[in-house]
Amino acid sequence: MPSRPPVPPFTHESAVEKVLRAENGWNSRDPEKVALAYSPDSEWRNRAEFLHGRERIVEFLTRKWNQEKDYRLIKELWAFGGNRIAVRFAYEFHDNSGNWYRSYGNENWEFDEDGLMRRRIASINDLGISESERKFFWPLGPRPADHPGLSELGL
């Protein structure tokens, strides 16, 4: 199986790189591409939903991005050690009725020796916002390097 650098054990620099790569992948909103960052037998807890394996990840992400329109995500490294990384994140989207939300959360990640994520545990809370309260403005796709992160935005 091909490796997915950076691989553990993580340094601060490699953990930051891993987080940015994950953010960019999710901002692509391409379920097949995103799923390749996870081990074939990856285990997830996303809110109260439990998933096992890439096929379920693709199904989950397809459903997610069909419901969450104009999705934009920012992730920030919280802690790291060995083969684990903890992140905090926020994302904004609107539903099919045009209602805007900002979702806040934390994720705990565990990687195999090839740098594929074998476990993802996500806790997420949603906050309804008005369109005027949005903070994530960039063309769909990766966040531009000059766009502020969570800390800079006061989130």
Residue frames as qw, qx, qy, qz and C-alpha x, y, z in Angstrom:
[[0.000, 0.891, 0.455, 0.000, 0.00, 0.00, 0.00],
 [0.401, 0.544, -0.053, 0.735, 1.43, 3.43, -0.89],
 [0.363, -0.400, -0.479, 0.693, 2.36, 5.72, 1.98],
 [0.006, 0.863, 0.370, 0.344, 0.61, 9.04, 2.60],
 [0.494, -0.028, -0.300, 0.815, 3.29, 11.46, 3.86],
 [0.066, 0.579, -0.715, 0.386, 3.93, 12.87, 6.26],
 [0.786, -0.193, -0.583, -0.069, 4.08, 9.66, 8.29],
 [0.614, -0.761, 0.123, -0.172, 4.41, 9.17, 12.06],
 [0.317, -0.642, -0.496, 0.492, 6.02, 9.85, 14.38],
 [0.206, 0.858, 0.283, 0.376, 4.94, 13.45, 13.88],
 [0.383, -0.117, -0.199, 0.894, 6.96, 16.56, 14.55],
 [0.149, 0.641, 0.341, -0.671, 5.24, 19.92, 14.96],
 [0.173, 0.458, -0.447, -0.749, 6.05, 20.75, 11.34],
 [0.144, -0.019, -0.913, -0.380, 4.80, 17.44, 9.94],
 [0.051, 0.496, 0.802, -0.330, 1.63, 17.54, 12.10],
 [0.199, 0.615, 0.085, -0.758, 0.82, 21.04, 10.79],
 [0.192, 0.303, -0.683, -0.637, 1.38, 19.77, 7.24],
 [0.038, -0.221, -0.972, -0.066, -0.89, 16.76, 7.84],
 [0.135, 0.596, 0.575, -0.543, -3.66, 19.04, 9.15],
 [0.227, 0.567, -0.204, -0.765, -3.38, 21.39, 6.15],
 [0.138, 0.125, -0.866, -0.464, -3.47, 18.47, 3.73],
 [0.034, 0.408, 0.897, -0.169, -6.61, 17.18, 5.44],
 [0.178, 0.637, 0.281, -0.695, -8.23, 20.62, 5.28],
 [0.210, 0.441, -0.499, -0.716, -7.42, 20.95, 1.59],
 [0.059, -0.067, -0.967, -0.240, -8.75, 17.48, 0.88],
 [0.089, 0.547, 0.762, -0.335, -12.06, 18.11, 2.63],
 [0.181, 0.643, 0.049, -0.743, -12.41, 21.51, 0.94],
 [0.069, 0.179, -0.764, -0.616, -12.19, 19.69, -2.41],
 [0.674, 0.142, 0.354, -0.633, -15.51, 18.04, -1.52],
 [0.641, 0.348, -0.614, -0.302, -14.40, 14.99, -3.53],
 [0.829, -0.381, 0.270, -0.306, -15.43, 11.92, -1.46],
 [0.963, 0.205, -0.080, 0.156, -13.31, 9.45, -3.47],
 [0.439, 0.623, -0.357, 0.539, -10.19, 11.61, -3.14],
 [0.379, -0.642, 0.381, -0.547, -10.74, 12.29, 0.56],
 [0.948, -0.228, 0.092, -0.203, -11.30, 8.60, 1.33],
 [0.822, 0.378, -0.310, 0.293, -7.80, 7.75, 0.04],
 [0.031, 0.654, -0.491, 0.574, -6.31, 9.49, 3.10],
 [0.699, -0.366, 0.403, -0.464, -7.89, 6.80, 5.31],
 [0.149, -0.264, 0.950, 0.073, -6.83, 3.19, 5.75],
 [0.416, -0.102, -0.730, -0.533, -9.07, 0.64, 3.97],
 [0.499, -0.433, -0.747, 0.073, -10.37, -0.49, 7.39],
 [0.060, 0.261, -0.268, 0.926, -10.55, 3.00, 8.92],
 [0.271, -0.582, -0.750, 0.159, -12.94, 3.45, 11.84],
 [0.002, -0.362, -0.029, -0.932, -14.87, 6.67, 12.35],
 [0.109, -0.659, -0.674, 0.317, -17.16, 8.18, 14.90],
 [0.070, 0.241, 0.205, 0.946, -18.71, 11.29, 13.39],
 [0.510, -0.308, 0.100, -0.797, -21.15, 12.78, 15.89],
 [0.684, -0.148, 0.599, -0.390, -23.31, 9.75, 16.73],
 [0.866, 0.433, -0.113, -0.222, -22.61, 7.92, 13.45],
 [0.569, -0.485, 0.637, 0.184, -20.13, 5.04, 13.33],
 [0.725, 0.612, -0.219, -0.229, -18.44, 4.08, 10.07],
 [0.676, -0.384, 0.585, 0.231, -16.03, 1.33, 9.09],
 [0.637, 0.134, 0.601, 0.464, -14.03, 1.29, 5.85],
 [0.117, -0.217, 0.322, 0.914, -13.47, 3.51, 2.85],
 [0.079, -0.394, -0.756, -0.517, -16.71, 2.55, 1.10],
 [0.269, -0.745, -0.586, 0.171, -18.75, 3.82, 4.07],
 [0.290, -0.513, -0.018, 0.807, -16.59, 6.98, 4.21],
 [0.060, 0.057, 0.547, 0.833, -17.34, 7.73, 0.55],
 [0.203, -0.587, -0.734, -0.275, -21.07, 7.18, 1.14],
 [0.340, -0.697, -0.420, 0.472, -21.01, 9.41, 4.22],
 [0.232, -0.397, 0.152, 0.875, -19.11, 12.25, 2.53],
 [0.007, 0.269, 0.669, 0.692, -21.31, 12.08, -0.58],
 [0.267, -0.705, -0.654, -0.063, -24.41, 12.42, 1.59],
 [0.375, -0.606, -0.228, 0.663, -22.78, 15.17, 3.69],
 [0.168, -0.289, 0.279, 0.900, -21.80, 17.39, 0.77],
 [0.062, -0.435, -0.715, -0.544, -25.15, 16.88, -0.97],
 [0.334, -0.770, -0.540, 0.057, -26.76, 18.41, 2.12],
 [0.397, -0.728, -0.038, 0.558, -24.10, 20.99, 3.09],
 [0.547, 0.730, 0.245, 0.328, -23.92, 23.50, 0.24],
 [0.228, 0.855, -0.194, 0.424, -21.00, 25.94, -0.26],
 [0.850, -0.491, -0.071, 0.177, -19.02, 24.04, 2.40],
 [0.383, 0.712, -0.383, 0.446, -15.79, 25.72, 3.55],
 [0.859, -0.458, -0.192, 0.126, -13.61, 24.29, 6.34],
 [0.169, 0.761, -0.494, 0.385, -10.70, 25.51, 8.46],
 [0.899, -0.308, -0.275, 0.143, -8.70, 23.06, 10.62],
 [0.008, 0.824, -0.436, 0.363, -6.07, 23.95, 13.22],
 [0.638, 0.100, -0.699, 0.308, -3.57, 21.72, 15.00],
 [0.581, -0.727, 0.012, -0.366, -4.39, 21.36, 18.69],
 [0.535, -0.598, 0.595, -0.049, -1.92, 18.67, 19.86],
 [0.814, 0.397, -0.408, -0.118, 0.18, 15.79, 18.53],
 [0.409, -0.580, 0.695, -0.113, 2.34, 12.92, 19.70],
 [0.482, -0.098, 0.862, 0.121, 3.66, 9.74, 18.10],
 [0.081, 0.198, 0.805, 0.553, 1.04, 8.61, 15.59],
 [0.038, -0.723, -0.681, 0.108, -1.80, 10.82, 16.88],
 [0.104, 0.167, 0.089, 0.976, -2.99, 14.32, 16.06],
 [0.012, 0.672, 0.665, -0.326, -5.80, 16.34, 17.63],
 [0.136, 0.234, 0.303, 0.914, -7.39, 19.20, 15.69],
 [0.206, 0.589, 0.523, -0.581, -10.07, 21.77, 16.21],
 [0.179, 0.188, 0.627, 0.734, -12.08, 22.96, 13.25],
 [0.345, 0.545, 0.397, -0.653, -14.99, 25.05, 12.05],
 [0.193, 0.151, 0.713, 0.657, -16.87, 24.95, 8.79],
 [0.358, 0.401, 0.217, -0.815, -19.64, 26.97, 7.24],
 [0.046, 0.169, 0.863, 0.474, -22.39, 25.83, 4.88],
 [0.505, 0.088, 0.147, -0.846, -26.00, 26.37, 4.02],
 [0.458, 0.173, 0.865, -0.107, -28.74, 23.80, 3.70],
 [0.208, 0.342, 0.743, 0.536, -31.12, 23.32, 0.79],
 [0.067, -0.850, -0.523, 0.005, -33.43, 25.98, 2.29],
 [0.302, 0.727, -0.053, 0.614, -30.67, 28.60, 2.36],
 [0.592, -0.799, 0.031, -0.103, -30.15, 28.53, 6.14],
 [0.443, 0.639, -0.522, 0.350, -26.50, 29.16, 7.09],
 [0.854, -0.518, -0.044, 0.022, -24.59, 27.28, 9.79],
 [0.225, 0.688, -0.642, 0.252, -21.18, 27.28, 11.36],
 [0.944, -0.257, -0.204, -0.037, -20.18, 23.92, 12.80],
 [0.081, -0.765, 0.579, -0.270, -17.48, 23.71, 15.46],
 [0.979, -0.157, -0.084, -0.103, -15.66, 20.59, 16.48],
 [0.274, -0.672, 0.688, 0.014, -12.69, 18.58, 17.58],
 [0.924, 0.247, -0.259, -0.132, -11.19, 15.52, 15.98],
 [0.526, -0.570, 0.628, 0.066, -8.79, 12.91, 17.31],
 [0.767, 0.522, -0.322, -0.190, -6.81, 11.15, 14.62],
 [0.660, -0.440, 0.598, 0.120, -4.69, 7.99, 14.75],
 [0.559, 0.659, -0.401, -0.304, -2.47, 6.99, 11.83],
 [0.980, -0.028, 0.137, 0.145, -0.89, 3.75, 10.68],
 [0.602, -0.445, 0.332, 0.573, 2.81, 3.53, 9.81],
 [0.446, 0.332, 0.535, 0.637, 2.06, 4.53, 6.19],
 [0.010, -0.128, -0.059, 0.990, 0.44, 7.82, 7.25],
 [0.356, -0.363, -0.630, -0.587, -3.12, 6.66, 6.52],
 [0.383, -0.294, 0.402, -0.779, -5.69, 7.61, 9.14],
 [0.341, -0.105, -0.931, -0.069, -7.00, 4.45, 10.78],
 [0.232, -0.606, -0.710, 0.274, -9.19, 6.13, 13.39],
 [0.004, 0.326, 0.084, 0.942, -11.12, 9.41, 13.35],
 [0.228, -0.582, -0.721, 0.299, -13.23, 10.51, 16.29],
 [0.063, 0.321, 0.168, 0.930, -15.19, 13.72, 15.65],
 [0.102, -0.624, -0.650, 0.421, -17.36, 15.73, 18.03],
 [0.123, 0.249, 0.355, 0.892, -19.29, 18.52, 16.31],
 [0.068, 0.628, 0.578, -0.516, -21.81, 21.21, 17.28],
 [0.243, 0.488, 0.509, 0.666, -23.85, 23.29, 14.83],
 [0.052, -0.539, -0.324, 0.776, -24.74, 26.95, 15.24],
 [0.360, 0.737, 0.517, 0.243, -27.28, 28.65, 13.02],
 [0.284, -0.417, 0.049, 0.862, -25.89, 31.93, 11.68],
 [0.451, 0.808, 0.207, -0.317, -27.15, 34.66, 9.41],
 [0.765, 0.496, 0.128, 0.391, -25.47, 35.08, 6.06],
 [0.099, 0.909, -0.169, 0.367, -24.00, 38.37, 7.34],
 [0.631, -0.676, 0.373, -0.080, -22.23, 36.46, 10.17],
 [0.948, 0.238, 0.016, 0.212, -20.21, 34.32, 7.76],
 [0.328, -0.828, 0.369, 0.264, -16.43, 34.50, 8.09],
 [0.600, -0.154, 0.684, 0.386, -15.20, 32.01, 5.48],
 [0.528, 0.786, 0.083, -0.310, -14.99, 33.77, 2.14],
 [0.142, -0.497, 0.705, 0.485, -12.94, 32.23, -0.63],
 [0.658, 0.270, -0.461, -0.530, -13.74, 30.49, -3.90],
 [0.948, -0.171, 0.168, -0.207, -14.76, 26.87, -3.36],
 [0.811, 0.365, -0.352, 0.292, -11.69, 24.68, -2.99],
 [0.675, -0.170, -0.389, 0.604, -8.59, 25.03, -0.80],
 [0.242, -0.929, -0.186, 0.209, -8.43, 27.99, 1.59],
 [0.490, 0.754, -0.165, 0.406, -6.01, 30.61, 0.21],
 [0.665, -0.039, -0.418, 0.617, -2.78, 31.02, 2.18],
 [0.093, 0.238, -0.183, 0.949, -3.66, 34.63, 3.02],
 [0.563, -0.526, -0.354, -0.530, -7.10, 33.78, 4.48],
 [0.266, -0.532, 0.584, -0.553, -7.08, 33.93, 8.30],
 [0.423, -0.048, -0.903, 0.064, -7.20, 30.74, 10.33],
 [0.505, -0.621, -0.592, -0.087, -9.42, 29.96, 13.31],
 [0.509, -0.469, -0.318, 0.648, -7.28, 31.76, 15.87],
 [0.182, -0.007, 0.180, 0.967, -6.96, 34.87, 13.69],
 [0.293, -0.426, -0.527, -0.674, -10.74, 34.91, 13.23],
 [0.311, -0.304, 0.479, -0.763, -11.34, 34.66, 16.97],
 [0.863, -0.094, -0.256, -0.425, -12.94, 31.25, 16.64]]
